[in-house]
Amino acid sequence: MKIFAKIRFYWAALVIAFVVGVLMIPLIMIFPKYKGAIMHHLNRVILFLVGGKLEQEGEMDPQANMIVMNHQGIVDIIGMEALQKSHLRWIAKKELFNMPWFGYLLRFGDMISLDRGNKAGLIKLLKDTKETVESKNRAIAIFPEGTRAKDQTLLPFKQGTSMIAKKLGLKVQPVIITGSKWLINEHDRTAHSSTIKYHYLPTIDVKEADKDWFEKLHDDMQKVIDDEYTNNHYSR
């Protein structure tokens, strides 16, 4: 069975590379006004071709302007984009913008570049977030863990997320993603048919929240992950 899971992984990698590199990037360059719809539709195509399905619990709050999620791999983004009707503005590390050809997806998608090795990076992120919310009328999407986790336990959240939310008085909606690693596991290079679940929790209005809202957010997200694993045998 392991050999088939390996074959499926390389098939999934080929599908993602082809759809993104050959279809998505050229189309958003040619039709920039429709880049959101193009990305949403083609991410649904990717999921279909790799044997993925989506399940959503709760609803996305149209008033939320910061979406925070746990993260284990690229399929987290693919699934989230496939669910969208609005056009999220993802925060990604600067190195991804500099990738040959595939970096154009982030540049022409008008995403936010974060230079984590530069002290001025947080100031730029604050400025870009303010512009996103006030001028572009888009919600930003961020992984507060800052990197991909390897197991069930959430990594500590980066304080930059909290600082920006408090500074700008944002409305933060947590989204917990489970099942994505079974669909495509980038650590051991295996893939299977899987349903990815997106759990939307109630939005937190940071202006009115308690001082420990960020710590509670981490705990609430971990609780959903633990409950899914304990009650449904569904890992993140």
Phi, psi and omega in degrees: 000328183297324181296323178291324177295324177293315179299318179297324179298314182289331173295315179299318179298320179295317179299312181298314181297319182290309184297317181288311187284323186263329183253303190295309184297310178300322183292320180287337174289318184282323183237068185299332180292340183247019186300324179298309181297321179299314181295320180297311183294316183288331174291328174294323176297316178302311182300317179299316184289335180262003176084028180257146174234162182240142173226135183238133173243127186084181184231149174287131180278118181295344178273346180290135178241006169219123178253121180248136186222155167282164190213131175226348180179177185297333182293338174303316181288318181302313180294318181296318178294323180295333180278343193281150166247328175270169185254102179290153174246104186280144173263124182223151180295149186304325183301327180290329177292335183269002178296140176301129178062304185294338175297338178296334178300318180285319182293310181283342174279356178060049177269175185257126179269131179242119177266097185286344180268003183240130181297333179281353183299322181291324178295317177296320179297319178298315179297316181294322179294317179299317178297319181299313184286316188273325186254320185268347180054043177239153174271144175269148179242130186217147172257100186293345175293333177086346179202176182276127178276156183254348183220197186286337186275128176296138173286160176302140180282140177291135185290344178300324178299314179296316183299315181294317180299319180288318182298321184261357180062049186278165171255116190253125176247121177280141175229125181255130183250124176231148177092351185289327183289334177286326177295307177221113179257107183282345181283313180253006175058057174229160179211149180214165170293139184199155171256127177264129180257134175244113183259111179268119177267165179300147180288143177255120174274104188299330179300327185251000185281160175293163182298331182266022184301325185288320177293320179294323177302313178301313182295318180295320178293320178296323180298318178296317178300315181294318180296319179298320181287318183288315187269330184240002182054040185243110182274166179270000000 
